[in-house]
Amino acid sequence: MARTYLKWNENKVLDELRKCDPTTTFEELKKRNYPLLNACVRYCGSFNNAKSAAGLPIRTEHSQIKQLPKDIKISPELGYVVGVILGDGFISFGSNRCVGLNTIDLDFASFFKEQLEKLSSLESTVYTAESRKVFCKARNKFYNYKKEFCVRLFSLKLCSALKKFVDDISWMYDSDRKVKIMVLKGLWDSEGYLSRHGTVGFSNSNIKIIELYQNLCKEFGITTSLVIRKDIRHFEVRLAGKESKINFFNLIGITIGRKREIFLNHKFCNSKKFTEEESYFIFKNYRYLSDSKMAMILNRSYNSILRFRDRNGLLKGG
């Protein structure tokens, strides 16, 4: 079995390598799958050559000691990055020492990458991890993972600086309005959901994060309710009422395209006529929509849509 790689070719090696954890190092692969490591060397010349050909990030020693060009200060970018880390993002102090995010949404990965680079002035990478099955020894079962877009920024200094803000979130309560909005946006982009039945919620197992989310919503006049899911030991915060949902998305915007489409086609969107302010927000953020589609969403006539564009100087697609 150990020599089955002798019958492989380069494409087979790259396919097998993509099924592994994208952040796997040389030493980790040597312990877990030595035949695959041999195959990487045999067909690609080296482990790093194989990772590069497979489109996976390569960790170098230099990347581990990147110096931050500036001190990390409280800012909207910090609020968003920490909000994401409190949800689906992570800080790793293992062999990789990086700040990262795995998500099935490219627009989410791109926005997180942009905010992370603005915050640190360091360059990050985005790569694709193909769908795969992963065996969990602790639970003795396989898990199916969809195709993911992975953001990584390798910097020990950045990891150490961010950990202080993640471990103690009390600074968020004393921050200015823009920072609080971006914290709320980062939390919801990571752990928020918008169902086709009208539920807008946020889910997390950490009661401190749940309290932070609820307090921020309350501060912006958004009504919420708390649901405790004992079966999976999770807490859910759900928005109460149509006005709260409209005001929430008007406040933070929607980063992820598939959630944006659900929002635009939702019953709480097209069941009433929007105010001038709400209409202007939708026009400004969804200019790519046709006038007929916009008329259906806003519950207006086609001619009134044209007049609204002309009155507010909103050119289609502009």
C-alpha positions, 0 to 999 in steps of 0.5 A: 500500500505504501508504494501505490504512489508509484502508479500515480501521475502528477495530476493524481498527486495534486488531486490527493494533495488538495484533499488534505488540510491546505495549511498542512506543513511538510512535517505534518504530512510526513507523519500523517501521509508519508506515501503522499509526501514521497509522491510529491517529491517524485512527481513535482520535485518537492513538497512546495512545488506540489503545493504551488501547482495545486494552488495551495499557499506556501509557508516560508520562514520569512512569512512567520516573522513579518513585522507590522509596519504600524501599530494596531489601533481601534478602527472600523477595519479592526472591528470587522476583522475581530467580529469575523474572528469571533465567528468563523475566522480564527487566529492560529498559533500552531506551526502556521501562525496565521489569521484566517477564514474559510468560507464558501462565499468568494465575496465574503473572503474578498471583503475580509481580505480587504479589511485585513490588509487595510488593518495590517498593511501586509499582503494576504493570500486567497486560495481554493480548497476543493470539496472533500471528505475529512475523517474526525477521529474524536467522533469516528465519522466522516464530514463532507466539506464544500468547496471553500475560499480560504484567506490566510495572512501569516504573521506572528506579530499580527496574531499576537496583536489581534489576540489581545482584542479578541480575548477582551471585547470590552473595548467594543462598548466604548468605541465610536459608531463606525467601529460598532457597525463594523463589529456587528457586520463582521459578526453577522457575516460570520455567524448570521443567517437569513432564511427563505421563511423570513427569519434573520438571526445570529447563532453562537455558543459563547454567551458573551458574544451573544450579549455583545450582539444583542447590546449592539442591536439595542443601541441602534434601535433594533429589536431582538429576541433570544432563543436557546437551543439546548439540543446543540448548546447554542444561543440564537438572537433573532430580529423581531419585526419587519422594521427591525430587519429593514433597519438592520440591513440598512445599517450594516449592508449585506456582503454575501451575494446569495444572502442579498438575493434572498433579502431582495426577494423576501416577503418582508421586502415586497409586501409594502411600499418603501419610504424614500430613504429606504428606496434610495438605499436599495437603488444605491446598493443594487444598481445592476437590477433592471427597472422591472425587477426594481419595480417588483421589489419596491412595489412601485409602477415601472414609470414611478421607478423611472421618475425616482431615478431621474429625481435622485440622479440615480443612473442605472448601473452608475 
